Amino acid sequence: MSSHFARVSVVGTGLLGGSLALAIRERRLAREVVAVVRRAEAQREVAALGIADRTELDLAAGVRGADLVVLASPVHAMPGLLAQLAPHLAIGAIVTDVGSVKGTLADALPPLLPAGVSYVGSHPMAGSHQIGYAHARANLFENAACIVTPSRPANPAAEERVLWLWRALGARVLRRGAQRHDEEVAWVSHAPHAIAFAFAASLVDAPESARELVGPGFRDFTRIAASDPAMWADILVSNKQALAGPLLSAVERAAALARAIESGDAGAVTKLLSAARAQLAFGESLARSGGVEPEITAAKSAATKE
């Protein structure tokens, strides 16, 4: 069986969906890439940007005959979308997604599939505070972690094809169960975004003149708070069970630090800051290596040659 796809349909062309369609098309990983959009204006613009070989407004027309369908809408909208397009899926098709939460999708999506169609969850951790297809880029997934969850119903061949795709796009592919994915991503993505948003909201109490003092540290810390609020509200609420622990842990440590500072206990402050600094090694090894495992380069090279 060839690793190439005959037709890939991407439903939703925001930053992730648009970049995925563009990357697959530029790398020739499918004979045809179809982008399914909601508005005629988007259809014209996506076509003009060369993101896909074909654009469709109609869901049925957009997914008909596809051997891979990628849901790239907000997480809460995916079950409704799949319910609409499911009757038009070809036997043997694979459905995947780019959602940031996997537990709810692993429960909600497989029951909607017709016989002979499998769901394999995906989560490329390659977003940005920029949104929309206007910012789509074919190299968005290079060096990025991409988590793939087990196929449902069980279909090892379908899972391998999805794994191959992300590797061919240059991602660092990891396998995780849906629940474990949600627990881990709460720590490394969802909680940091929530905390950045909370701090940015607190700036309502800052002196207006403080704006004149903003430097790189402030910009680094608050950058992700410029992300789309509606999208992140969807993500945070969808992962509410896994997110409570990391947020409460951060709040407890922030409170301890505040108490130590207020009491003037420099030793306690130093201890807390040193403990925090020690955790920076959490992602240090991947940062030093550029975040890429050796197999990624090999897979990408093979895909280019095929």
C-alpha positions as CSV (number, residue, x, y, z in Angstrom):
1,M,0.0,0.0,0.0
2,S,1.4,3.4,-1.0
3,S,1.8,5.9,1.8
4,H,0.5,8.6,-0.4
5,F,-3.1,9.7,-0.2
6,A,-5.2,10.0,-3.3
7,R,-7.4,12.8,-1.9
8,V,-7.1,14.7,1.3
9,S,-10.0,16.9,2.4
10,V,-9.3,19.5,5.0
11,V,-12.5,20.8,6.7
12,G,-11.7,24.3,8.0
13,T,-8.9,26.5,6.7
14,G,-7.7,28.5,9.7
15,L,-4.0,28.6,10.5
16,L,-3.7,24.9,11.2
17,G,-6.0,23.7,8.5
18,G,-4.7,26.1,5.9
19,S,-1.1,25.3,6.7
20,L,-1.8,21.5,6.6
21,A,-3.5,21.7,3.2
22,L,-0.6,23.9,1.9
23,A,2.1,21.6,3.3
24,I,0.5,18.4,1.9
25,R,0.1,20.0,-1.5
26,E,3.7,21.4,-1.7
27,R,5.2,18.1,-0.6
28,R,3.0,16.2,-3.0
29,L,1.8,13.8,-0.3
30,A,-1.6,13.5,-2.0
31,R,-2.7,13.6,-5.6
32,E,-5.4,16.1,-4.7
33,V,-5.9,18.4,-1.7
34,V,-9.4,19.8,-1.1
35,A,-10.2,22.7,1.2
36,V,-13.7,22.9,2.6
37,V,-14.6,26.4,3.6
38,R,-17.8,28.1,4.9
39,R,-17.9,31.4,2.9
40,A,-17.6,32.3,-0.8
41,E,-15.1,35.0,0.1
42,A,-12.9,32.5,1.8
43,Q,-13.3,30.1,-1.1
44,R,-11.9,32.7,-3.5
45,E,-9.1,33.8,-1.2
46,V,-8.0,30.2,-0.3
47,A,-7.9,29.4,-4.0
48,A,-5.9,32.6,-4.8
49,L,-3.3,31.7,-2.1
50,G,-2.8,28.2,-3.7
51,I,-3.6,26.5,-0.4
52,A,-5.4,23.6,-2.0
53,D,-6.0,22.1,-5.5
54,R,-9.7,22.6,-5.1
55,T,-12.0,24.5,-2.7
56,E,-15.6,23.6,-1.8
57,L,-18.4,25.3,0.1
58,D,-20.5,22.1,0.3
59,L,-19.4,19.5,2.9
60,A,-20.6,16.5,0.9
61,A,-18.8,17.6,-2.3
62,G,-15.7,18.5,-0.2
63,V,-15.3,15.0,1.4
64,R,-16.7,12.8,-1.3
65,G,-14.0,10.3,-2.5
66,A,-11.4,11.4,0.1
67,D,-9.3,8.7,1.7
68,L,-8.3,11.1,4.5
69,V,-10.5,13.8,6.0
70,V,-9.0,16.2,8.5
71,L,-11.3,18.1,10.8
72,A,-9.7,21.5,11.4
73,S,-12.6,23.4,13.1
74,P,-12.9,24.4,16.7
75,V,-13.1,21.3,19.0
76,H,-16.7,21.9,20.0
77,A,-17.9,22.0,16.3
78,M,-16.2,18.8,15.3
79,P,-19.0,16.3,16.3
80,G,-21.6,18.4,14.4
81,L,-19.4,18.6,11.3
82,L,-18.7,14.9,11.3
83,A,-22.4,14.1,11.7
84,Q,-23.1,16.1,8.6
85,L,-20.3,14.7,6.4
86,A,-20.3,11.1,7.7
87,P,-22.9,9.8,5.1
88,H,-20.6,11.0,2.3
89,L,-17.4,9.3,3.5
90,A,-16.0,6.5,1.4
91,I,-15.5,3.0,2.8
92,G,-11.9,2.8,4.0
93,A,-11.6,6.5,4.6
94,I,-9.7,7.8,7.6
95,V,-10.9,10.7,9.7
96,T,-8.4,12.7,11.8
97,D,-8.3,16.2,13.3
98,V,-6.0,18.9,14.7
99,G,-7.9,19.5,17.9
100,S,-6.1,20.5,21.1
101,V,-8.2,18.2,23.3
102,K,-8.5,14.5,22.6
103,G,-10.6,12.9,25.3
104,T,-13.9,14.5,24.3
105,L,-13.3,13.8,20.6
106,A,-12.2,10.1,21.3
107,D,-15.6,9.6,22.9
108,A,-17.8,11.7,20.6
109,L,-16.4,11.1,17.1
110,P,-16.1,7.3,16.5
111,P,-19.8,6.6,17.1
112,L,-20.7,9.0,14.3
113,L,-18.6,7.1,11.7
114,P,-20.2,4.7,9.1
115,A,-18.9,1.2,8.9
116,G,-15.5,0.9,7.3
117,V,-14.3,4.3,8.4
118,S,-11.7,4.8,11.2
119,Y,-10.9,7.8,13.4
120,V,-7.3,8.5,14.4
121,G,-6.8,11.6,16.6
122,S,-4.0,14.1,15.9
123,H,-2.8,17.2,17.7
124,P,0.0,19.1,16.0
125,M,1.4,21.5,18.6
126,A,2.2,24.2,16.1
127,G,-0.3,27.0,16.6
128,S,0.4,30.7,16.8
129,H,-1.3,33.8,18.1
130,Q,-1.8,34.6,14.5
131,I,-5.1,33.2,13.1
132,G,-6.6,32.5,9.7
133,Y,-5.5,31.1,6.3
134,A,-3.8,34.4,5.4
135,H,-1.0,33.2,7.8
136,A,-0.8,29.6,6.6
137,R,2.7,28.4,5.9
138,A,3.9,25.0,4.6
139,N,6.7,24.7,7.2
140,L,4.4,25.2,10.2
141,F,4.7,21.6,11.4
142,E,8.5,21.2,11.0
143,N,10.1,20.4,14.3
144,A,6.8,20.6,16.1
145,A,5.5,17.8,18.4
146,C,2.4,16.1,17.0
147,I,0.5,13.7,19.2
148,V,-1.4,10.8,17.5
149,T,-4.0,8.8,19.5
150,P,-5.0,5.2,18.8
151,S,-7.4,4.5,16.0
152,R,-11.0,3.8,16.7
153,P,-12.3,1.4,15.8
154,A,-8.9,-0.4,16.0
155,N,-7.2,-0.1,12.7
156,P,-3.3,-0.3,12.9
157,A,-3.0,0.4,9.1
158,A,-5.0,3.6,9.4
159,E,-3.0,4.7,12.4
160,E,0.3,4.1,10.5
161,R,-0.9,6.2,7.6
162,V,-1.6,9.1,9.9
163,L,1.7,8.7,11.6
164,W,3.4,8.6,8.3
165,L,1.7,11.9,7.2
166,W,2.9,13.9,10.2
167,R,6.4,12.5,9.9
168,A,6.5,13.4,6.2
169,L,5.5,17.0,7.2
170,G,8.6,17.2,9.5
171,A,6.8,16.8,12.8
172,R,8.1,15.0,15.9
173,V,5.5,12.4,16.2
174,L,4.4,10.9,19.6
175,R,1.8,8.3,20.5
176,R,-0.5,9.0,23.4
177,G,-3.8,7.7,24.7
178,A,-6.5,10.4,24.7
179,Q,-6.6,10.9,28.5
180,R,-2.9,11.0,28.9
181,H,-2.6,13.5,26.0
182,D,-5.1,15.8,27.7
183,E,-3.3,15.6,31.1
184,E,0.1,16.3,29.6
185,V,-0.9,19.1,27.2
186,A,-2.7,20.8,30.1
187,W,0.7,21.4,31.7
188,V,2.7,22.4,28.6
189,S,0.2,24.4,26.6
190,H,-3.2,25.0,28.2
191,A,-2.2,26.2,31.6
192,P,0.5,28.5,30.2
193,H,-2.0,30.1,28.0
194,A,-4.6,30.5,30.8
195,I,-2.0,32.1,33.1
196,A,-0.8,34.4,30.3
197,F,-4.4,35.5,29.7
198,A,-5.0,36.0,33.4
199,F,-1.9,38.2,33.8
200,A,-2.7,40.2,30.7
201,A,-6.2,40.8,32.2
202,S,-4.6,42.0,35.4
203,L,-2.9,44.9,33.5
204,V,-6.2,46.8,33.9
205,D,-4.8,47.7,37.3
206,A,-1.3,48.7,36.1
207,P,-0.3,52.4,35.9
208,E,-0.9,53.8,32.4
209,S,2.7,55.1,32.3
210,A,4.1,51.6,32.8
211,R,3.5,51.1,29.0
212,E,6.6,53.2,28.4
213,L,8.8,50.6,30.2
214,V,7.7,47.5,28.3
215,G,10.7,45.4,27.1
216,P,11.4,41.9,25.8
217,G,10.6,40.1,29.0
218,F,7.1,41.5,29.1
219,R,6.6,40.7,25.4
220,D,7.9,37.2,25.7
221,F,5.6,36.4,28.7
222,T,2.4,38.0,27.2
223,R,2.8,37.0,23.5
224,I,0.4,34.0,23.7
225,A,-2.2,36.1,25.4
226,A,-2.7,37.7,22.0
227,S,-4.2,34.4,20.8
228,D,-7.8,34.1,19.7
229,P,-10.0,34.3,22.9
230,A,-12.9,32.3,21.4
231,M,-10.6,29.5,20.2
232,W,-8.8,29.3,23.6
233,A,-12.1,29.4,25.6
234,D,-13.2,26.4,23.5
235,I,-9.9,24.6,24.3
236,L,-9.7,25.4,28.0
237,V,-13.3,24.5,28.7
238,S,-13.0,21.3,26.7
239,N,-10.0,20.2,28.8
240,K,-11.5,21.4,32.1
241,Q,-10.9,18.1,34.0
242,A,-7.2,17.9,33.2
243,L,-6.6,21.7,33.5
244,A,-7.7,22.1,37.1
245,G,-4.6,20.5,38.6
246,P,-1.9,22.5,36.8
247,L,-3.7,25.8,37.4
248,L,-4.2,25.1,41.1
249,S,-0.5,24.1,41.4
250,A,0.6,27.3,39.8
251,V,-1.8,29.4,42.0
252,E,-0.5,27.7,45.1
253,R,3.1,28.5,44.2
254,A,2.3,32.0,43.2
255,A,0.6,32.5,46.6
256,A,3.6,31.1,48.4
257,L,5.9,33.4,46.5
258,A,3.7,36.4,47.3
259,R,3.7,35.5,51.0
260,A,7.5,35.2,51.0
261,I,8.0,38.5,49.2
262,E,5.5,40.3,51.5
263,S,7.3,39.0,54.6
264,G,10.7,40.2,53.2
265,D,12.1,36.6,53.5
266,A,14.8,36.7,50.8
267,G,15.9,33.2,51.7
268,A,12.4,31.8,51.1
269,V,12.1,33.8,47.9
270,T,15.5,32.5,46.6
271,K,14.4,28.9,47.5
272,L,11.2,29.3,45.5
273,L,12.9,30.9,42.5
274,S,15.7,28.2,42.5
275,A,13.1,25.5,42.6
276,A,11.4,27.1,39.6
277,R,14.6,27.5,37.7
278,A,15.5,23.8,38.3
279,Q,12.4,22.9,36.3
280,L,13.6,24.7,33.2
281,A,15.4,21.5,32.3
282,F,11.9,20.0,31.6
283,G,12.2,20.8,27.9
284,E,15.9,21.6,27.7
285,S,17.1,18.4,25.8
286,L,14.6,18.9,23.0
287,A,15.5,22.6,22.8
288,R,19.2,21.8,22.4
289,S,18.5,19.3,19.6
290,G,16.0,21.6,17.8
291,G,13.1,19.4,18.9
292,V,13.6,16.9,16.1
293,E,14.1,13.1,16.5
294,P,16.4,11.5,13.9
295,E,13.6,9.5,12.3
296,I,11.8,12.7,11.3
297,T,14.5,13.8,8.9
298,A,14.7,10.3,7.4
299,A,10.9,10.1,6.9
300,K,10.7,13.6,5.4
301,S,13.5,12.7,3.0
302,A,11.8,9.5,1.9
303,A,8.6,11.3,1.4
304,T,10.2,13.8,-0.9
305,K,11.8,11.1,-3.0
306,E,8.7,9.1,-3.5
